[in-house]
Amino acid sequence: MGVTEMAKQRLWTLGLIVLGLGGVTACTLPVEESPDPTVPDAPAAEVDPATLLPPLSPAALQQRNAELSQLIDSELALAGLGKIINLGKPVSLELEQYRQEWAEVNPAIAPFLGTWVRDWNLMPYDFTTVFPSTVPGQVCLVRYRQMETETVPFETFTTPPEFSVGRVVDGQLVSRDVQTAESLIRLSPASAYVPYDVEFLGTVEADGELRLLAAEQPPVLNPEWDTALIEQIEAYGCSAATLPTSDQS
């Protein structure tokens, strides 16, 4: 083989090696991924104060407190006579802890949080769930009733849940359809009539009726509620979480 042909063969071999190395390099280079754009969460909506009932005046609040005392005494007396069984539920330690945790970040709303129920004595039974919001002083309420039908004896139905947003200012919670206050939350100690502590809440309805409910448990999202209701709850920064998402580790 001549010198010229040997030189050509060496150059051809070197070219193959270079191409091979280039191919390996091309295969091993990391591929840059396109950045995944993140859409920031929409801020929680705040209720329009113009849509809320006014707070109770000092005179009205004093009157409602007196009515509530009489109503609680009446229910306890009926329990003592055996005409009411299972008046309220024992005070929930889980609910107390839940409120304490929320009191650190949204103290105004903490006393009202929870599931409040009146399911003793005669129907209709009342259910009110007060959810905390990440907006200071704001809560979400979901309320419904369980009632007897007018046609079939002992047959019951549940009314559709009603959603509203409330504000707590100076110890009073008001929404578009209910008024209440910290002074309308009463702890009834265990007695011969009811052998456990019960926490009562008095709510003033839009029609002026005073309803009595008892604390049962921390707020819970009912799996039977439709998606639209859940979206309303979340839109106002409300949830059943122990603490706001941003504060959780």
C-alpha positions as CSV (number, residue, x, y, z in Angstrom):
1,M,0.0,0.0,0.0
2,G,1.4,3.4,-0.9
3,V,2.1,6.2,1.5
4,T,-0.7,8.3,0.0
5,E,-3.3,5.5,0.4
6,M,-2.2,4.8,4.0
7,A,-2.6,8.5,4.9
8,K,-6.1,8.5,3.3
9,Q,-7.1,5.4,5.3
10,R,-5.9,7.0,8.5
11,L,-7.8,10.2,7.9
12,W,-11.0,8.2,7.1
13,T,-10.6,6.1,10.3
14,L,-10.0,9.3,12.4
15,G,-13.1,10.8,10.8
16,L,-15.2,7.8,11.9
17,I,-13.9,8.1,15.4
18,V,-14.7,11.8,15.6
19,L,-18.2,11.2,14.2
20,G,-18.7,8.4,16.7
21,L,-17.6,10.6,19.6
22,G,-19.9,13.4,18.4
23,G,-22.8,11.0,18.3
24,V,-22.2,9.8,21.8
25,T,-21.9,13.4,23.0
26,A,-25.1,14.3,21.2
27,C,-26.9,11.4,22.9
28,T,-25.6,12.2,26.4
29,L,-26.3,16.0,26.4
30,P,-29.2,16.8,28.8
31,V,-32.4,17.9,27.2
32,E,-33.7,21.1,28.6
33,E,-37.3,20.9,29.6
34,S,-39.6,23.8,29.0
35,P,-40.4,25.6,32.2
36,D,-43.9,24.7,33.5
37,P,-45.7,28.0,34.0
38,T,-47.5,28.0,37.3
39,V,-50.7,30.0,37.7
40,P,-50.9,31.7,41.1
41,D,-54.0,30.8,43.1
42,A,-56.7,33.4,43.0
43,P,-57.0,35.4,46.2
44,A,-59.9,34.5,48.4
45,A,-63.0,36.5,47.8
46,E,-64.3,38.8,50.6
47,V,-67.9,39.2,51.4
48,D,-69.6,42.5,50.5
49,P,-70.6,44.1,53.9
50,A,-73.6,45.6,52.2
51,T,-75.1,42.1,51.8
52,L,-75.0,41.3,55.5
53,L,-77.5,41.8,58.2
54,P,-76.6,44.6,60.7
55,P,-75.2,43.6,64.0
56,L,-77.5,43.4,67.0
57,S,-77.9,46.6,69.0
58,P,-76.8,46.4,72.7
59,A,-80.5,46.4,73.7
60,A,-81.4,43.7,71.2
61,L,-78.4,41.6,72.2
62,Q,-79.4,41.9,75.9
63,Q,-82.9,40.8,75.1
64,R,-81.7,37.9,73.0
65,N,-79.4,36.8,75.8
66,A,-82.3,36.7,78.2
67,E,-84.4,34.7,75.8
68,L,-81.6,32.3,75.3
69,S,-81.2,31.7,79.0
70,Q,-85.0,30.9,79.3
71,L,-84.8,28.6,76.2
72,I,-81.9,26.6,77.6
73,D,-83.5,26.3,81.1
74,S,-86.7,25.1,79.4
75,E,-84.9,22.4,77.4
76,L,-83.0,21.3,80.5
77,A,-86.2,21.0,82.4
78,L,-87.8,18.9,79.7
79,A,-84.7,16.7,79.8
80,G,-85.1,16.4,83.5
81,L,-88.7,15.2,83.0
82,G,-87.5,12.6,80.4
83,K,-89.3,14.4,77.6
84,I,-86.0,15.2,75.8
85,I,-83.4,12.4,75.3
86,N,-79.8,13.1,74.3
87,L,-79.9,16.9,74.6
88,G,-76.9,18.0,72.6
89,K,-73.6,16.2,72.6
90,P,-70.7,16.1,75.1
91,V,-68.3,19.0,74.5
92,S,-65.8,17.7,71.8
93,L,-62.1,17.9,72.8
94,E,-61.3,17.7,69.1
95,L,-63.4,20.8,68.4
96,E,-61.8,22.6,71.3
97,Q,-58.3,21.9,69.9
98,Y,-59.5,22.8,66.4
99,R,-60.6,26.2,67.6
100,Q,-57.4,26.8,69.6
101,E,-55.3,26.2,66.5
102,W,-57.4,28.6,64.4
103,A,-57.4,31.2,67.2
104,E,-53.7,31.7,66.5
105,V,-54.3,32.9,63.0
106,N,-57.9,34.2,62.9
107,P,-58.9,34.7,66.5
108,A,-62.2,36.5,65.9
109,I,-63.9,33.6,64.3
110,A,-62.6,30.8,66.5
111,P,-65.5,30.6,69.0
112,F,-68.1,30.1,66.3
113,L,-66.3,27.3,64.3
114,G,-67.8,23.8,64.2
115,T,-70.9,21.8,63.3
116,W,-73.9,23.1,65.3
117,V,-76.9,20.8,65.5
118,R,-80.4,20.7,67.0
119,D,-81.6,17.1,66.6
120,W,-83.5,16.6,69.8
121,N,-87.2,16.9,70.7
122,L,-89.5,17.6,67.7
123,M,-88.6,18.2,64.1
124,P,-87.5,20.2,62.2
125,Y,-83.9,19.5,63.1
126,D,-81.4,22.2,62.3
127,F,-77.8,21.9,61.1
128,T,-75.3,24.7,60.7
129,T,-71.7,24.3,59.8
130,V,-69.3,27.3,60.3
131,F,-66.1,27.0,58.3
132,P,-63.0,29.1,58.9
133,S,-61.7,31.3,56.1
134,T,-58.2,32.5,55.4
135,V,-59.6,36.0,55.2
136,P,-59.4,37.6,58.7
137,G,-62.8,37.8,60.4
138,Q,-64.6,35.9,57.7
139,V,-66.4,32.5,57.8
140,C,-68.6,30.4,55.5
141,L,-71.9,28.9,56.7
142,V,-73.7,25.9,55.3
143,R,-77.2,25.4,56.8
144,Y,-80.0,23.0,56.2
145,R,-82.9,21.3,58.0
146,Q,-84.3,17.8,58.3
147,M,-88.1,17.8,58.3
148,E,-91.0,15.4,58.2
149,T,-93.0,15.1,55.0
150,E,-96.6,16.3,55.1
151,T,-98.0,13.2,53.4
152,V,-96.2,10.1,54.8
153,P,-96.0,9.7,58.6
154,F,-92.4,9.4,60.0
155,E,-90.9,10.0,56.5
156,T,-88.3,12.7,56.5
157,F,-86.4,14.7,54.0
158,T,-83.4,17.1,54.1
159,T,-83.7,20.6,52.6
160,P,-81.0,21.7,50.1
161,P,-78.0,23.2,51.9
162,E,-77.9,27.0,51.9
163,F,-74.6,28.8,51.6
164,S,-73.7,32.2,53.0
165,V,-70.6,34.1,54.1
166,G,-70.4,35.8,57.4
167,R,-68.2,38.4,59.1
168,V,-67.2,38.6,62.8
169,V,-66.8,42.1,64.1
170,D,-66.7,43.0,67.8
171,G,-67.7,39.6,68.8
172,Q,-70.8,39.4,66.6
173,L,-71.2,37.1,63.6
174,V,-73.6,38.3,60.8
175,S,-74.4,36.9,57.4
176,R,-77.2,37.6,55.0
177,D,-79.6,35.5,56.9
178,V,-78.4,35.1,60.5
179,Q,-77.1,37.0,63.5
180,T,-75.3,35.7,66.5
181,A,-72.7,36.7,69.0
182,E,-70.1,35.3,71.4
183,S,-72.4,36.1,74.3
184,L,-75.0,33.8,72.7
185,I,-72.6,30.9,73.1
186,R,-73.2,29.2,76.4
187,L,-71.5,26.3,78.2
188,S,-74.0,24.3,80.2
189,P,-72.2,22.2,82.8
190,A,-73.2,18.6,83.4
191,S,-76.1,18.1,85.8
192,A,-78.6,15.5,87.0
193,Y,-80.6,16.3,83.8
194,V,-77.8,16.1,81.3
195,P,-74.8,14.1,82.5
196,Y,-72.2,16.0,80.3
197,D,-71.2,19.5,79.4
198,V,-73.1,21.0,76.4
199,E,-72.1,24.0,74.4
200,F,-75.2,25.9,73.1
201,L,-75.4,28.6,70.4
202,G,-78.3,30.9,69.9
203,T,-78.9,32.2,66.4
204,V,-81.3,35.0,65.4
205,E,-82.9,34.2,62.1
206,A,-83.8,36.8,59.4
207,D,-87.5,36.5,60.5
208,G,-86.6,37.2,64.2
209,E,-86.8,33.6,65.4
210,L,-84.2,32.5,68.0
211,R,-82.9,29.0,67.4
212,L,-81.0,26.9,69.8
213,L,-78.2,24.6,68.6
214,A,-75.5,22.6,70.3
215,A,-71.8,22.1,69.2
216,E,-71.1,18.6,67.9
217,Q,-67.7,18.4,66.1
218,P,-65.2,20.3,63.9
219,P,-66.6,21.5,60.5
220,V,-66.7,18.8,57.9
221,L,-67.3,18.9,54.1
222,N,-70.2,16.6,53.5
223,P,-69.3,14.3,50.5
224,E,-72.9,14.5,49.4
225,W,-72.7,18.3,48.7
226,D,-72.5,19.1,45.1
227,T,-69.4,20.6,43.4
228,A,-70.9,24.0,43.0
229,L,-71.3,24.3,46.8
230,I,-67.8,23.2,47.4
231,E,-66.5,25.7,44.9
232,Q,-68.4,28.5,46.6
233,I,-66.9,27.5,50.0
234,E,-63.4,27.4,48.5
235,A,-63.8,30.7,46.6
236,Y,-64.1,32.6,49.9
237,G,-61.0,30.9,51.4
238,C,-63.0,28.5,53.5
239,S,-62.2,24.8,54.2
240,A,-62.3,22.2,56.9
241,A,-58.5,22.3,57.2
242,T,-56.9,22.4,60.6
243,L,-55.0,25.5,59.6
244,P,-54.6,27.6,56.5
245,T,-52.6,25.8,53.7
246,S,-49.9,28.5,53.8
247,D,-49.3,27.8,57.5
248,Q,-49.1,24.1,57.2
249,S,-45.7,22.5,57.2
